[in-house]
Amino acid sequence: MHEIIRERIRSGHYQPGTRIPSVIQLQEEFGIATATGQKVMRALRADGLIYTEPGMGSFVVEQLPEEPGD
């Protein structure tokens, strides 16, 4: 799941500065547990692809970090 969302960000499906689906929306789309959705969000933050604004949601960073080998 982390790879799917990561690829959506990298491919431009989720544009820089835009809000990405919430944990609840990920649960509905992928049929996952809350804990799994939270792990995905943590991993995306650790990758430097998203940031979270409390009470607002998670957003794609304006400048994506380079992929290894880019």
N, C-alpha and C positions, 0 to 999 in steps of 0.2 A: 504494500500500500504506500509506504514511504516513497518508493521508486516511482509509482504512478503519479503522485502529487508533484514530486520533484520534476518529473518529465513534463508535466503540464505547465509548471513554472518556466522551465528552461525553453520549452517550445513556444512560449508566448500565449498559451491558452489562458493563463492568469497573468495579466500584464503588471509591470512594476507599479506599485502604489495602490493596486486594487486589493479588495478584501477577498480572502479565500474562504472556502466553506468552513463552517464551525465543526467542532467535534460531533455535535448532534447531527449535522448534515452529512458528515462522513459516515456516521453510524447507519444512517438511512440508506445512503448510496451503496455502501460496501457490506452492510450487515455485520459490522464489527462491534466489539465491546467498547465501552467508554474508555477503559484503561488503554486499549490499543490505539484509539484515536488520540488520546493524550500523548502517548509515546511517539506517534507520528509527528504531532505538533512540536514536541521537544526536539526530535531529530531534525526537523526542518529549520528550527531556530538555531540548533547547533551547527547546521550546514551554512548558516548565514543567509538563508533564502527568504525567511520571513521574520517579522517582528510582531509582537502582540501589544495592543493598547488595552489595558484593563477596561472592561465594560463596553469596548468598541469592536473587538475582534482581532483577527490576525491578518496581516497585510504583506504582500510581496515587497521586498526591499527595492528601493529605487535603482540601485546598482548591484546587479548580481555578481557574486564572486566568480572568478574564473574557474573553469573545470580543470582538473589536473590534465596536463597534456595540451592545453589550449595555447 
